[in-house]
Amino acid sequence: MPRVPILWNPDHKLILASRSETRRHLLASVGIPFETATTEIDERTVEKAFLSRGGAAQKLAGFLAQAKAIEVSRRRPGALCVGADQILSLDGQILHKAGAIRDVAAQLARLSGRTHRLTSAFAIVKDGRVAYEAEDHADMTMRSLTATQIDLYLRLVGEAAVTSVGGYQLEKFGVHLMENIQGDYATILGLPILKLLSCLRLEGALAL
């Protein structure tokens, strides 16, 4: 029987510090074995502290990714812990997930006909030390939407609209809202997979 080639170095254990199903699917789709762990940080508190110290808004995703990975790394010694985060910014201002459907409608009206930026970042931490960090961004131009079109979209997606910043998921009905997209698809989904794979190769965790 032919020997099955090994892609992943079994000397390494990978932990994804994220609740995101999309990020989990991205990692699984490229054949990387991993476990998941939830983080115990208050993201808004960490964000407030970072910005109050003069941190740049566009660097927030990387800072949050580090914080998540470091927190999980303390509980998983010896493992490569990957934290990830994504922010949406419009004219340099950060937008967060809406709390209710009516708030999503207002957010979509604000984004309508304009270009916003999604910045996705990750950090790889081992034994509390940040080994790698990288980020990427995508510029998303939304169509000019009428109130009727926004209402139709929200009726189609329902409560899923409050689970994503910007109120859309590009891999689903959210693609109907877009006029132009400049950027990598995986980055838009929340994990710059090409840069992550490159870092894992440098770590000796990947054979290919």
Sequence and secondary structure as in RCSB ss.txt:
>XXXX:A:sequence
MPRVPILWNPDHKLILASRSETRRHLLASVGIPFETATTEIDERTVEKAFLSRGGAAQKLAGFLAQAKAIEVSRR
RPGALCVGADQILSLDGQILHKAGAIRDVAAQLARLSGRTHRLTSAFAIVKDGRVAYEAEDHADMTMRSLTATQI
DLYLRLVGEAAVTSVGGYQLEKFGVHLMENIQGDYATILGLPILKLLSCLRLEGALAL
>XXXX:A:secstr
       B TT  EEEE   HHHHHHHHHTT   EE      HHHHHHHHHHTT  GGGHHHHHHHHHHHHHHTT
STTSEEEEEEEEEEETTEEE   SSHHHHHHHHHHHTTSEEEEEEEEEEEETTEEEEEEEEEEEEEE    HHHH
HHHHHHHGGGGGGSGGG  TTTGGGGGEEEEES HHHHHT  HHHHHHHHHHTT B  
